[in-house]
Amino acid sequence: MSSPDTYQEYLENYHPHAEEFHQAVKEVCDDIAEEYESSDDYAEWNIIERLIEPDRIIKFRVSWEDDKGKVHVNRAWRVQFHNLLGAYKGGLRFHPTVNESVLKFLGFEQCFKNALTGLPMGGAKGGSDFNPKGKSQREIMRFCQSFMRELYRHIGPDTDVPAGDINVSSNEIGFMFGEYLRINNRWEGVLTGKTPGFGGSCGREEATGYGVIYFLREMLQAHDDSLDNKRILISGSGNVALHAAEKAIAEGALVLTVSDSGGTLYFKDGMTEKELNSIKSLKLDENGRLEEASVGEYQEDKKPWGIDNADIALPCATQNELDDKDAETLLGNEVRILCEGANMPLTDGARKQFLNANALYGPAKAANAGGVAVSGLERSQNAELTTWPISRVDEELNRIMKEIHERCIQHVEKKDGVYPYSRGANIYGFKKLAGAMVAHGIG
């Protein structure tokens, strides 16, 4: 494959009907085209095709028994993309929307995200179409144990170190880690996202949301601006959204919204810390709904993006949640700053609108890398047989997000006064991954 322009034919032949994966690859290839053609080595070593193709995709069945004795079957995958920079690293997602295309897109993105952290981590992603919502703890435990009875043979502290993702918290990680211990009879840092009580890192739960705000702060400072009194629209009400809101409030911003699948909770004058704690008490990971909150104004069937008088948008829910129409609305309301808390939360059309508007746009592979960064720090703590205090973890997270920001602008210049962060992140990740591929040779 001589040019990134020809990647589409390869995707259609070898990865058909994988829309999310195609979208992620297209974004990268569009951004690196000029860089790719600047060196004959990239074409000679067929770097594009080798980047697109995962090392392996492990697909398996998970059979489990519910509390009534009925046996259920779910599908599961682990997509091990590249271990060029270190052991495979990436989360496990349990959600009905999980399929091979979603996991390939997430694994592909993870390679670039992990490269940006500067930590020795390769890229992977995995999960199942199992839905833990509405399940008892024992049902979740039985599923996780069955899931691990297959996954264990494909992972290890120097091979592949999964973490949590949507619907996989320290609770599910604990069940899987326990089964791994029973099978292998040895304690090792094979999973991250554990509770600090048995080898987890302090600050892991907060890391992705906090990291988004740390990166946003760096973006603003690089453009002679700050978070002070900025009015922020946040989508989602899970771990990332609520911790992004928490840190934004602490940094002096006004958080106007969070949202769930049914609507948006709006705070005209900005959410207070007390109101945020009230939302957290809903236990949204256990079928809580924002409309049950006793604070704010719940706007049913509304997204956050239609609310005017805002400065910043932080999509923190899921992929492709912010579509072309939403982007048009935000830009029409003069929202020119957007930082991605979820993975690929903008449709391709929405992303192009923000880029064409020369908006200040923070891509997910940079902005939401805080979670995997602290997962990497958890591996370090496990290797040292120690637990760092939260102050040290937060200091390290802050440092890593600053360094990610610097890497994003390392190979680009400002255009009309704005850094093209998406292009910078993709070029940096590509150069690092491609350099490792050439150094390792063909195999």
C-alpha positions as CSV (number, residue, x, y, z in Angstrom):
1,M,0.0,0.0,0.0
2,S,1.9,3.0,-1.3
3,S,-0.2,5.8,0.2
4,P,-2.7,6.4,3.1
5,D,-5.1,7.5,0.4
6,T,-5.6,3.8,-0.6
7,Y,-6.6,2.6,2.9
8,Q,-10.3,2.6,2.0
9,E,-10.0,-0.3,-0.4
10,Y,-8.1,-2.4,2.1
11,L,-10.8,-1.7,4.8
12,E,-13.6,-2.7,2.5
13,N,-11.9,-5.9,1.5
14,Y,-10.7,-7.0,4.9
15,H,-12.9,-5.2,7.4
16,P,-16.3,-4.8,5.7
17,H,-19.3,-3.6,7.7
18,A,-17.1,-2.1,10.4
19,E,-18.4,1.5,10.3
20,E,-16.8,2.7,13.6
21,F,-13.5,1.2,12.7
22,H,-13.5,2.8,9.2
23,Q,-14.3,6.1,10.8
24,A,-11.4,5.9,13.2
25,V,-8.9,4.9,10.5
26,K,-10.1,7.6,8.1
27,E,-9.5,10.3,10.7
28,V,-5.9,9.2,11.3
29,C,-5.1,8.6,7.6
30,D,-6.5,12.1,6.6
31,D,-4.2,13.7,9.2
32,I,-1.0,11.8,8.5
33,A,-1.2,11.8,4.7
34,E,1.4,14.6,4.3
35,E,3.7,13.1,6.9
36,Y,3.4,9.6,5.3
37,E,4.4,10.9,1.9
38,S,7.4,12.7,3.3
39,S,9.4,9.5,3.8
40,D,9.8,6.6,1.3
41,D,10.4,4.2,4.3
42,Y,6.7,4.3,5.2
43,A,5.5,3.0,1.8
44,E,8.4,0.6,1.5
45,W,7.5,-1.0,4.9
46,N,3.8,-0.8,4.1
47,I,3.1,0.9,7.5
48,I,-0.5,1.9,6.8
49,E,-1.7,-1.6,6.2
50,R,0.3,-3.0,9.1
51,L,-1.2,-0.3,11.4
52,I,-4.7,-1.1,10.3
53,E,-4.5,-4.8,10.8
54,P,-4.6,-6.1,14.4
55,D,-2.1,-8.6,15.6
56,R,-5.0,-10.9,16.5
57,I,-8.7,-10.9,17.3
58,I,-9.8,-13.5,20.0
59,K,-13.5,-14.2,19.8
60,F,-15.2,-16.5,22.3
61,R,-18.5,-17.6,23.9
62,V,-19.3,-16.8,27.5
63,S,-21.9,-19.1,29.1
64,W,-23.3,-18.2,32.5
65,E,-26.2,-19.1,34.8
66,D,-28.7,-16.5,36.2
67,D,-30.2,-16.7,39.7
68,K,-33.1,-18.8,38.4
69,G,-30.9,-21.4,37.0
70,K,-31.3,-20.4,33.3
71,V,-28.2,-20.6,31.2
72,H,-27.4,-17.6,29.0
73,V,-24.8,-17.2,26.2
74,N,-22.9,-14.0,25.3
75,R,-20.3,-13.2,22.7
76,A,-16.9,-11.7,23.8
77,W,-13.7,-10.5,22.1
78,R,-10.2,-9.3,22.9
79,V,-8.7,-7.3,20.0
80,Q,-4.9,-7.2,20.5
81,F,-3.9,-4.5,18.1
82,H,-0.2,-3.8,18.5
83,N,2.4,-4.4,21.2
84,L,5.0,-2.3,19.5
85,L,5.6,-0.1,22.5
86,G,4.8,-2.5,25.4
87,A,2.4,-5.1,26.6
88,Y,-1.1,-4.8,25.1
89,K,-3.2,-2.3,27.2
90,G,-6.8,-1.3,27.0
91,G,-10.1,-1.7,28.7
92,L,-12.9,-4.2,28.8
93,R,-16.4,-3.0,28.0
94,F,-19.7,-4.8,28.9
95,H,-22.6,-3.3,26.9
96,P,-25.2,-4.6,24.4
97,T,-23.7,-2.4,21.7
98,V,-20.3,-4.1,21.9
99,N,-19.3,-5.8,18.6
100,E,-16.1,-6.5,16.7
101,S,-16.2,-3.2,14.8
102,V,-16.6,-1.1,18.0
103,L,-13.7,-3.0,19.6
104,K,-11.5,-2.6,16.6
105,F,-12.1,1.1,16.5
106,L,-11.4,1.4,20.3
107,G,-8.2,-0.8,20.0
108,F,-6.9,1.2,17.0
109,E,-7.5,4.5,18.9
110,Q,-5.8,3.0,22.0
111,C,-2.6,2.5,20.1
112,F,-2.3,6.2,19.5
113,K,-3.6,7.2,22.9
114,N,-1.1,5.0,24.7
115,A,1.8,6.3,22.5
116,L,0.9,9.8,23.5
117,T,1.2,9.0,27.2
118,G,4.9,8.2,26.8
119,L,4.4,5.0,28.9
120,P,5.5,1.6,27.6
121,M,2.0,0.3,26.6
122,G,0.7,-1.3,23.4
123,G,-2.9,-1.0,22.3
124,A,-5.9,-3.4,22.8
125,K,-9.5,-3.5,23.6
126,G,-12.0,-6.1,24.6
127,G,-15.4,-6.8,26.1
128,S,-18.8,-8.5,25.6
129,D,-22.4,-7.7,24.6
130,F,-23.4,-8.7,28.2
131,N,-25.4,-6.0,29.9
132,P,-24.8,-5.9,33.7
133,K,-27.7,-3.4,34.2
134,G,-30.5,-5.1,36.1
135,K,-28.4,-8.1,37.0
136,S,-27.7,-9.2,40.6
137,Q,-24.2,-9.2,42.0
138,R,-24.1,-13.0,41.9
139,E,-25.1,-13.0,38.2
140,I,-22.4,-10.4,37.4
141,M,-19.9,-12.5,39.4
142,R,-20.8,-15.7,37.5
143,F,-20.5,-13.9,34.1
144,C,-17.2,-12.4,35.0
145,Q,-15.8,-15.7,36.2
146,S,-16.9,-17.4,33.0
147,F,-15.5,-14.6,31.0
148,M,-12.1,-14.9,32.7
149,R,-12.0,-18.7,32.3
150,E,-11.3,-18.0,28.6
151,L,-9.6,-14.7,28.7
152,Y,-6.9,-15.8,31.2
153,R,-5.0,-17.8,28.6
154,H,-4.5,-14.7,26.4
155,I,-3.3,-12.2,29.1
156,G,-0.5,-11.6,31.5
157,P,1.5,-8.8,33.2
158,D,4.0,-8.7,30.3
159,T,1.6,-9.8,27.6
160,D,-1.8,-8.1,27.9
161,V,-3.1,-6.1,30.8
162,P,-6.8,-5.3,30.5
163,A,-8.6,-2.6,32.5
164,G,-12.1,-1.4,33.0
165,D,-14.3,0.6,30.6
166,I,-18.1,1.1,30.3
167,N,-19.9,-1.0,32.8
168,V,-16.7,-2.6,34.1
169,S,-15.7,-1.0,37.4
170,S,-13.6,-2.2,40.2
171,N,-16.5,-4.5,41.1
172,E,-16.3,-6.4,37.8
173,I,-12.5,-6.2,37.8
174,G,-12.5,-7.8,41.3
175,F,-14.5,-10.8,40.2
176,M,-12.3,-11.3,37.2
177,F,-9.1,-10.9,39.2
178,G,-10.3,-13.4,41.8
179,E,-10.9,-16.0,39.0
180,Y,-7.5,-15.3,37.5
181,L,-5.9,-16.0,40.9
182,R,-7.8,-19.2,41.3
183,I,-6.8,-20.4,37.9
184,N,-3.1,-19.4,37.9
185,N,-2.4,-19.5,41.7
186,R,-0.2,-16.5,41.5
187,W,-0.7,-12.8,42.3
188,E,0.4,-10.5,39.5
189,G,-0.6,-7.2,38.0
190,V,-2.6,-8.7,35.2
191,L,-5.6,-6.4,35.5
192,T,-5.8,-2.7,36.3
193,G,-8.7,-0.8,37.8
194,K,-8.5,-2.9,41.0
195,T,-9.5,-1.3,44.3
196,P,-6.5,0.2,46.2
197,G,-7.2,-2.4,48.9
198,F,-5.8,-5.2,46.7
199,G,-3.3,-3.7,44.3
200,G,-5.3,-0.9,42.7
201,S,-4.2,2.7,42.3
202,C,-5.6,5.6,44.2
203,G,-7.2,8.1,41.8
204,R,-8.0,5.6,39.0
205,E,-11.8,6.2,39.2
206,E,-11.2,10.0,38.8
207,A,-8.4,9.8,36.3
208,T,-10.2,10.0,32.9
209,G,-12.5,12.9,34.0
210,Y,-9.7,14.8,35.8
211,G,-7.4,14.2,32.8
212,V,-9.9,15.8,30.4
213,I,-9.9,19.0,32.5
214,Y,-6.1,19.0,32.9
215,F,-5.7,18.8,29.1
216,L,-8.4,21.4,28.5
217,R,-6.6,23.7,30.9
218,E,-3.4,23.3,29.0
219,M,-5.2,24.0,25.7
220,L,-6.6,27.2,27.1
221,Q,-3.3,28.3,28.5
222,A,-1.6,27.7,25.2
223,H,-4.1,30.2,23.7
224,D,-3.8,32.8,26.5
225,D,-7.1,31.7,28.2
226,S,-8.2,30.0,31.3
227,L,-11.1,28.0,32.8
228,D,-12.2,30.8,35.1
229,N,-15.9,31.3,34.8
230,K,-16.1,29.3,31.6
231,R,-19.6,27.9,31.1
232,I,-19.3,24.2,30.2
233,L,-21.8,21.7,28.7
234,I,-21.1,18.1,29.7
235,S,-22.9,15.1,28.3
236,G,-23.1,11.8,30.1
237,S,-23.5,11.0,33.8
238,G,-21.1,8.2,34.3
239,N,-17.6,8.1,35.7
240,V,-15.9,10.4,33.2
241,A,-18.7,13.0,33.0
242,L,-19.1,13.4,36.8
243,H,-15.4,13.6,37.6
244,A,-14.8,16.0,34.7
245,A,-17.6,18.1,36.3
246,E,-16.0,17.8,39.7
247,K,-12.6,19.0,38.5
248,A,-14.0,21.7,36.3
249,I,-15.9,23.2,39.3
250,A,-12.7,23.0,41.4
251,E,-10.9,24.9,38.6
252,G,-13.4,27.8,38.7
253,A,-15.6,26.8,35.8
254,L,-19.4,26.7,35.7
255,V,-20.9,23.3,34.8
256,L,-24.3,23.8,33.2
257,T,-25.3,20.3,32.3
258,V,-24.9,16.5,32.6
259,S,-27.1,14.1,30.8
260,D,-28.4,10.6,30.5
261,S,-30.1,8.6,27.7
262,G,-33.5,10.2,28.5
263,G,-32.5,13.9,28.7
264,T,-30.4,16.7,30.2
265,L,-30.1,18.0,33.7
266,Y,-29.6,21.8,33.4
267,F,-28.2,24.2,35.9
268,K,-28.7,27.8,34.8
269,D,-26.1,29.4,37.1
270,G,-23.8,26.4,37.2
271,M,-23.8,23.2,39.3
272,T,-22.5,23.5,42.9
273,E,-20.4,20.9,44.6
274,K,-23.3,20.0,46.8
275,E,-25.5,19.5,43.8
276,L,-22.9,17.3,42.1
277,N,-22.7,15.1,45.2
278,S,-26.5,14.8,45.1
279,I,-26.2,13.5,41.5
280,K,-23.5,11.1,42.5
281,S,-25.7,9.7,45.3
282,L,-28.2,8.5,42.6
283,K,-25.9,5.6,41.9
284,L,-26.3,6.0,38.1
285,D,-24.4,2.8,37.4
286,E,-27.3,0.9,39.1
287,N,-30.1,2.2,36.8
288,G,-30.4,5.6,38.4
289,R,-31.8,8.4,36.2
290,L,-31.1,12.1,36.3
291,E,-34.8,12.9,36.3
292,E,-34.8,11.4,39.9
293,A,-32.4,14.1,41.0
294,S,-33.8,16.8,43.4
295,V,-31.5,19.4,41.8
296,G,-31.4,21.3,38.5
297,E,-34.0,21.3,35.7
298,Y,-34.5,18.0,33.9
299,Q,-35.1,18.5,30.2
300,E,-36.6,15.3,28.8
301,D,-35.5,14.1,25.4
302,K,-33.0,17.0,25.1
303,K,-29.3,16.9,24.5
304,P,-27.0,19.4,26.2
305,W,-25.8,20.9,22.9
306,G,-28.9,23.1,22.3
307,I,-28.3,25.2,25.5
308,D,-27.0,28.6,24.5
309,N,-24.7,31.0,26.4
310,A,-22.0,28.3,26.9
311,D,-18.3,28.5,26.1
312,I,-17.1,24.9,26.1
313,A,-18.6,21.5,25.1
314,L,-17.3,18.2,26.7
315,P,-19.0,15.1,25.2
316,C,-18.3,12.4,27.8
317,A,-20.9,9.8,27.1
318,T,-20.2,7.5,24.1
319,Q,-19.1,7.3,20.5
320,N,-20.8,9.3,17.8
321,E,-23.1,11.0,20.4
322,L,-22.6,14.5,18.9
323,D,-23.8,14.5,15.3
324,D,-23.7,17.0,12.4
325,K,-26.8,18.9,13.6
326,D,-25.5,19.2,17.1
327,A,-22.2,20.6,15.8
328,E,-24.1,23.1,13.7
329,T,-26.1,24.1,16.8
330,L,-23.0,24.5,19.0
331,L,-21.1,26.5,16.4
332,G,-24.2,28.7,15.8
333,N,-24.2,29.4,19.5
334,E,-20.5,30.5,19.3
335,V,-19.2,27.5,21.2
336,R,-15.7,27.3,19.8
337,I,-14.0,25.1,22.4
338,L,-14.6,21.3,22.5
339,C,-12.7,18.6,24.3
340,E,-13.6,14.9,23.9
341,G,-14.1,13.0,27.1
342,A,-15.6,9.9,25.4
343,N,-13.9,7.9,22.7
344,M,-14.8,9.3,19.2
345,P,-17.9,11.1,20.5
346,L,-18.2,13.2,17.3
347,T,-19.5,11.9,14.0
348,D,-17.2,12.4,11.1
349,G,-19.3,15.3,9.8
350,A,-19.4,17.0,13.2
351,R,-15.7,16.7,13.6
352,K,-15.1,18.3,10.2
353,Q,-17.4,21.2,11.1
354,F,-15.3,22.0,14.2
355,L,-12.1,21.7,12.3
356,N,-13.3,23.8,9.4
357,A,-14.5,26.5,11.9
358,N,-10.9,26.6,13.3
359,A,-12.3,25.8,16.7
360,L,-10.2,24.8,19.7
361,Y,-10.7,21.0,19.5
362,G,-9.2,18.5,21.8
363,P,-9.3,14.9,20.4
364,A,-10.2,11.9,22.6
365,K,-6.9,10.1,22.0
366,A,-5.2,13.0,23.8
367,A,-7.8,14.5,26.1
368,N,-9.2,11.3,27.7
369,A,-5.8,9.5,28.0
370,G,-5.8,10.1,31.8
371,G,-7.5,6.8,32.6
372,V,-5.0,4.6,30.8
373,A,-2.2,6.8,32.1
374,V,-3.2,6.0,35.7
375,S,-3.6,2.3,34.7
376,G,0.0,2.4,33.6
377,L,0.9,3.9,36.9
378,E,-1.0,1.1,38.6
379,R,1.3,-1.4,36.8
380,S,4.3,0.4,38.1
381,Q,2.9,0.2,41.7
382,N,2.2,-3.5,41.3
383,A,5.7,-4.1,40.1
384,E,7.1,-2.2,43.1
385,L,4.7,-4.0,45.4
386,T,3.5,-0.6,46.8
387,T,0.6,1.8,46.7
388,W,1.2,5.5,46.0
389,P,-0.7,8.2,47.9
390,I,-3.4,10.0,45.9
391,S,-1.3,13.2,45.9
392,R,1.5,11.5,44.0
393,V,-0.9,9.8,41.5
394,D,-2.6,13.2,40.9
395,E,0.8,14.9,40.4
396,E,1.8,12.2,37.9
397,L,-1.5,12.4,36.1
398,N,-1.1,16.2,35.8
399,R,2.4,15.8,34.5
400,I,1.4,13.2,31.9
401,M,-1.5,15.3,30.6
402,K,0.9,18.3,30.2
403,E,3.3,16.2,28.3
404,I,0.5,14.8,26.1
405,H,-0.4,18.4,25.3
406,E,3.2,19.2,24.4
407,R,3.4,16.1,22.1
408,C,0.2,17.2,20.3
409,I,1.8,20.5,19.2
410,Q,5.2,19.1,18.6
411,H,4.8,18.6,14.9
412,V,2.2,21.3,14.0
413,E,2.0,25.1,13.9
414,K,-0.9,27.3,14.8
415,K,-3.4,28.0,12.0
416,D,-5.1,31.4,12.4
417,G,-4.0,31.4,16.0
418,V,-5.2,27.9,16.9
419,Y,-3.2,24.6,17.3
420,P,-4.6,21.7,15.2
421,Y,-4.5,19.3,18.1
422,S,-6.2,16.4,16.3
423,R,-3.6,16.4,13.5
424,G,-0.8,16.8,16.0
425,A,-1.9,13.9,18.1
426,N,-2.3,11.6,15.1
427,I,1.1,12.6,13.6
428,Y,2.9,12.1,16.9
429,G,1.3,8.7,17.5
430,F,1.9,7.6,13.9
431,K,5.6,8.5,13.9
432,K,6.1,6.7,17.2
433,L,4.3,3.5,16.1
434,A,5.8,3.6,12.6
435,G,9.3,4.1,14.0
436,A,8.9,1.0,16.2
437,M,7.6,-1.0,13.2
438,V,10.6,-0.2,11.1
439,A,13.0,-0.8,14.0
440,H,11.4,-4.2,14.7
441,G,11.5,-5.4,11.1
442,I,9.0,-7.4,9.2
443,G,7.4,-10.3,11.1
